[in-house]
């Protein structure tokens, strides 16, 4: 089964940057480990929410573009992985090993819809 591991950070924690507060070397080592295990389908890293652009509709239905995230955010997705493992317990085990689940951040796990 495929799961998304979403690495979450907090904007109100000065130690918590795009990588959830852990140092880049920890993420590099984790990335090597999870990739070598052969469970990674894809991965990504995102710039912080200050770089976001949001597209939505105004009251007339016209599409509008605005700078920044949709709403004031306290948490943001800094990156993530799509992994393929046997079950949720294996996905949780990988999330626990991620530096993103320490140092002020956390890892949200979601099953990937099968369509």
C-alpha positions as CSV (number, residue, x, y, z in Angstrom):
1,X,0.0,0.0,0.0
2,X,1.2,3.5,-0.7
3,X,1.4,6.2,2.0
4,X,2.3,9.8,2.0
5,X,4.7,10.9,4.8
6,X,4.2,14.7,5.0
7,X,7.0,16.4,7.0
8,X,5.3,19.2,9.0
9,X,7.0,22.3,10.5
10,X,5.8,25.1,12.8
11,X,6.1,28.8,11.8
12,X,6.2,29.9,15.4
13,X,9.2,27.9,16.2
14,X,12.4,29.8,15.2
15,X,14.4,26.5,15.2
16,X,11.9,25.0,12.8
17,X,12.7,25.9,9.2
18,X,11.6,24.1,6.0
19,X,13.1,20.9,7.3
20,X,11.1,20.8,10.6
21,X,13.9,21.9,12.8
22,X,16.2,19.0,12.3
23,X,19.6,19.7,10.7
24,X,20.0,19.0,7.0
25,X,22.6,16.2,7.6
26,X,19.9,14.2,9.5
27,X,17.5,14.5,6.6
28,X,20.2,13.6,4.1
29,X,21.0,10.4,6.2
30,X,17.3,9.5,6.5
31,X,16.8,10.1,2.8
32,X,19.7,7.7,2.0
33,X,18.3,5.1,4.4
34,X,14.7,5.2,3.2
35,X,15.8,5.2,-0.5
36,X,18.2,2.3,0.0
37,X,15.4,0.3,1.6
38,X,13.5,0.5,-1.7
39,X,10.2,1.8,-0.3
40,X,10.4,5.3,-1.8
41,X,8.0,5.9,-4.8
42,X,8.8,9.6,-4.9
43,X,10.0,12.4,-2.6
44,X,9.9,16.2,-2.5
45,X,11.1,19.2,-0.6
46,X,9.2,22.5,-0.5
47,X,10.2,26.1,0.1
48,X,8.6,27.7,3.2
49,X,5.0,29.0,3.2
50,X,6.3,32.6,2.6
51,X,7.0,31.5,-1.0
52,X,3.4,30.2,-1.6
53,X,1.0,31.6,-4.2
54,X,-2.7,30.7,-3.8
55,X,-5.3,30.6,-6.6
56,X,-8.9,30.7,-5.5
57,X,-12.2,32.3,-6.6
58,X,-13.7,35.6,-5.4
59,X,-17.5,36.1,-4.8
60,X,-18.2,36.3,-8.5
61,X,-16.4,33.1,-9.3
62,X,-13.5,34.9,-10.9
63,X,-10.1,33.2,-10.3
64,X,-7.8,35.3,-8.2
65,X,-4.1,34.9,-7.4
66,X,-2.7,36.0,-4.1
67,X,0.7,35.8,-2.5
68,X,1.2,33.5,0.5
69,X,-0.7,30.5,1.8
70,X,-4.5,30.3,1.7
71,X,-4.7,31.2,5.4
72,X,-2.4,32.2,8.2
73,X,-0.7,29.0,9.0
74,X,1.0,27.8,12.1
75,X,2.1,24.5,10.5
76,X,3.3,23.9,7.0
77,X,4.4,21.0,4.8
78,X,8.1,21.2,4.3
79,X,8.4,18.1,2.1
80,X,7.5,14.5,2.0
81,X,7.7,11.0,0.6
82,X,5.3,8.6,-1.1
83,X,6.3,5.2,0.1
84,X,5.1,1.7,-0.7
85,X,5.0,-0.6,2.3
86,X,2.9,-3.6,3.4
87,X,0.8,-1.7,6.0
88,X,0.3,1.3,8.2
89,X,2.6,-0.1,10.9
90,X,5.5,0.0,8.4
91,X,4.6,3.5,7.4
92,X,4.6,4.6,11.1
93,X,8.0,2.9,11.6
94,X,9.5,5.0,8.8
95,X,7.8,8.2,10.2
96,X,9.3,7.5,13.6
97,X,12.8,7.3,12.0
98,X,12.4,10.6,10.2
99,X,14.1,13.6,11.6
100,X,10.9,15.4,10.7
101,X,9.1,13.8,13.6
102,X,11.5,15.4,16.1
103,X,12.7,18.9,16.9
104,X,9.4,20.8,16.8
105,X,8.0,19.1,13.7
106,X,5.9,16.0,13.0
107,X,5.1,13.6,10.2
108,X,1.6,13.2,9.0
109,X,0.8,9.9,7.4
110,X,-2.0,9.4,4.9
111,X,-2.9,6.5,2.7
112,X,-2.6,7.4,-1.0
113,X,-6.0,7.0,-2.7
114,X,-5.9,4.1,-5.3
115,X,-7.2,6.1,-8.3
